[in-house]
């Protein structure tokens, strides 16, 4: 019977929180859950079992050493991304030819994991940008864009002019565009 993905992710997140507190048992449990898929992924990129094992071990050691300093939203995504970068660096350092590097780039094992991490990261950035808006502006923007309340209804509910509502939404959109402009270049 296959485990529910949400339950599995919750388990991984719980273990990651314990690892930050230097819980070795949690680290060992996470290692047991993810070592094999990470090794398989590294092997598919490096096409060398010994290098793949070494790479996975280095990522795990680095994760343990930096456990308190690293802010991880999704531990599985973080570890797979670390494997990918470590593999690419290994290929670069070994001066592999372009055909081997192209083959490594074509491996898409973790695209779903990366997409999930990217969406989570984008969501956090948007929430931070919204939190930076003035309180009234954030309230109006949330009512308009998230709760789908019309400008006229917002004006009536808050006892302000419809023009004030429009100005606040315009201000919020400008600020969000500016704050998220770096994100746009990353995703698009």
N, C-alpha and C positions, 0 to 999 in steps of 0.2 A: 504494500500500500504506500502510495506516494504522500509525502508530507505536504501540507498546505503551504504555498509560497509565503503568505503573510506570517504564518507561525514561524517558518524557518527564518525569515528576515528579522522578526522580533527576537528570536533566540540569538541570532548573530549580533544584533544591536545590544542586547542585554550583556552578552559576553564582552563586547567591545567596551561597554561602560565599566565593567569589572576590571578589564585589563588596564584601563587608565589608572585604576586604584592599585595596580601592581599585583593583581590576583593571578598567580601562576597557573592555578587549576583552570581558570577561564581561558587563559592563553593556550594551554594544552588542548582544551576542548575545541577552541576555534581552529587550532592547527589541525586537529583530527578531522574536522568537518571540511576544511578548505584546502588542505595540502594536496590531495590527489587532483582535484580540478585545476589548481594552480600549476601543478607540475605538467599536466596534460597540455595546458595552454602554453606554457613556456616551451615545452617540447615541440609544439606545432609551429612555433616561431623560429626557434633555434635549430631544430632538426638535429639535436645532439643531446642524448640523455644525460651525460655527465654535466654539460653546461647548464641544462635545464634544472637539474637538481641543485647545483651550486647557486644558480640565480634565485630559485625559490627560497633556499636557505638564507641567502643574503637579504632578501626582502623581509622574511620573518624576523631575522635578527635586527634589522633596521627598525621594523615596526615595534619590537619590544623596547629597543633603546630609546625611541622617540615617542613612546606611548603617552607620556604626559604632555608633550608639546604639540602633538598633532591633533587637529580638530577634525574628526571624521564624522560625516553625516551618514554614510553608508559604508560599513567596513568591507563588505565584499567587493563593492565597486572600487574602493580605495586600493585594496590589495591587488586586484586584477590590473588596475591602471599602473600600479607600481611595477608589477611583473612586466607589463608591456614596455614601459620606459626602460627598465633594466635590461630587457632583451635587446631593445634597439641600441642601447649604449654598448652592450656586449658585441653586437654585430658591427657596430661602427669601430669599436676598439680593435676588433680582430681583422679589420679591413676586408670584410666580405665584399664580393663583387655586387654590382647593381642588380643582377638577376636574383641573387639570394635576398637582398634587401627588399626588392619588389615582391618576392614570394612571401616574406614576413609581413609586408604591408597588406597583402591580400587576405591574411588570416583575420576573420571577423568573429572570433569566438565570443568576445565580450561586448558586442555592440549594444545588446539589450541592457546590459549592466551599465555601460557608459551613458546610454540615453537616459536611464533612470537617474543616474547621478547628476547628469546635466540638468534634467528637469527639476530635481530637488535643489540644486545650486541656484538655478534661475528663480525658483520660487522664493528661496531665502533672500536673494538680492532684491526682488520685487517687494517683499515684505519689509526689508530694511529701508528701501526707498520710500515706501508708503509711511513707515514710522517716522521718517524725517520730515514729512509734511507738517505744517501747522495743524493743530487739532481740528479746527473748524473746516479747513480745506480737506483734510483726510476724511472727515465725516461726510462731507458733501460728495467727494469723489467716490467713496465707498457706496453711498446710496445710489449714485448715478451709474457707475460702471459695474459694480459687483451685484448690487441688489436690483438693478434695472428700474429704478424709480425715475420718473420723468422730471425734467427741470422745474416744470410748473408745480408738481406735487412737492418737490423738495422745498421750493420757495414757500409754499403754503405751510408745510410742516415746521419749517424753521423760522417762519415769520420774517423772511427777508425777500428782497426783490429777485425776480427771475434773472435779471442781468447780473446780480451778485453771484448767483449760482453759476452762471455761465463763466464769469470771470474766475471763480475759484477752480472750476474744472479745467479751464484753459491753463491756469497757473500750475495746477497739479500735473497735467499732461506735459507741459514744457519741462518741469523739474524731473519728472520720471524719464522723459526722453534723454535729457542731459545725463542723469545719474546712470541710466542703463545703456548709454551709447557704446561703452566698451563691451558690454555683454552682447550687443547686436553684432559686433564684428566677430565675436567668438562663435556665435551660433549660425550666422548667415554669411 
